[in-house]
Amino acid sequence: MDDQTRIELEAAAFRRLRQHLMEDRTDVQNIDMMNLAGFCRNCLSRWYQEAANEKGIEMGKDEAREIFYGMPMSEWKAKYQTEASGEKQAAFEQAFAENVGSKG
């Protein structure tokens, strides 16, 4: 497979992952993703931002999140985010420290 085809396939897979998380499974909470998998939608938007910055494109965290979420983060939270239990919050603190640490 040539590099351009590989890049196109990777981009298509990323777009489908984004669609799955942002349209098909809005019920899945970021805290649950982080606790189980060590990443969440915010991580994906941060990775998008980091890739843009590496290419010399100035992009902040809020702008990257709005691009990834398709709306301002505050709107996403109001529509889809539910209250997390103390147990989930404690697990999140550990998962965040292990997987994101000072990068977040």
C-alpha positions in Angstrom: 0.0 0.0 0.0 1.4 3.4 -0.9 1.7 6.2 1.7 -1.1 8.4 0.3 -3.6 5.5 0.4 -2.5 4.6 4.0 -3.0 8.3 5.1 -6.5 8.4 3.4 -7.5 5.1 5.1 -6.3 6.4 8.5 -8.1 9.6 8.0 -11.3 7.8 7.1 -11.0 5.6 10.2 -10.5 8.6 12.4 -13.6 10.3 10.9 -15.6 7.2 11.5 -14.4 7.1 15.1 -15.4 10.7 15.6 -18.8 10.1 14.1 -19.3 7.1 16.3 -18.4 9.0 19.5 -20.1 12.3 18.5 -23.3 11.1 16.8 -23.9 7.4 17.4 -22.9 7.0 21.1 -23.4 10.4 22.8 -24.6 8.3 25.8 -21.0 7.1 26.4 -19.5 9.5 29.0 -16.0 10.8 28.7 -15.3 9.8 32.3 -16.2 6.2 31.5 -14.0 6.2 28.4 -11.1 7.6 30.4 -11.6 5.1 33.2 -11.8 2.2 30.9 -9.5 3.0 28.0 -7.3 5.8 29.2 -8.5 8.3 26.7 -11.7 10.2 25.9 -13.1 12.7 23.4 -11.1 15.5 25.0 -7.9 13.5 24.4 -8.8 13.1 20.8 -9.4 16.8 20.4 -6.0 17.5 22.2 -4.2 15.1 19.8 -5.9 17.0 16.9 -4.7 20.3 18.4 -1.1 18.9 18.9 -1.0 17.7 15.3 -2.2 21.1 14.0 0.4 22.9 16.2 3.2 20.6 14.9 2.2 21.7 11.3 2.5 25.3 12.4 -1.2 25.9 12.6 -2.1 27.9 15.7 -5.0 26.2 17.5 -6.0 26.4 21.2 -7.7 23.8 23.3 -11.2 25.4 23.0 -10.9 25.7 19.3 -9.8 22.1 18.9 -12.6 20.9 21.1 -15.2 22.8 19.1 -13.9 21.4 15.9 -13.9 17.8 17.3 -17.2 18.1 19.1 -18.9 20.1 16.4 -20.1 22.6 19.0 -18.8 24.5 21.9 -17.8 22.3 24.8 -20.4 24.0 27.1 -23.1 23.0 24.7 -21.9 19.4 24.5 -21.9 19.2 28.3 -25.4 20.6 28.6 -26.8 18.2 26.0 -25.0 14.9 26.8 -22.9 15.0 30.0 -24.4 13.3 33.1 -23.3 13.6 36.8 -20.5 11.3 37.7 -20.4 9.4 41.0 -17.7 10.0 43.5 -16.4 6.5 42.7 -16.1 7.4 39.0 -14.5 10.7 39.8 -11.8 9.0 41.9 -11.1 6.4 39.2 -10.9 9.3 36.7 -8.3 11.1 38.8 -6.1 8.0 38.7 -6.7 7.3 35.0 -6.0 10.9 34.1 -2.7 10.9 36.1 -1.6 7.6 34.5 -2.6 8.4 30.9 -2.5 12.2 30.6 -0.6 13.6 33.5 1.0 17.0 32.7 0.0 16.7 29.0 -3.7 17.6 29.7 
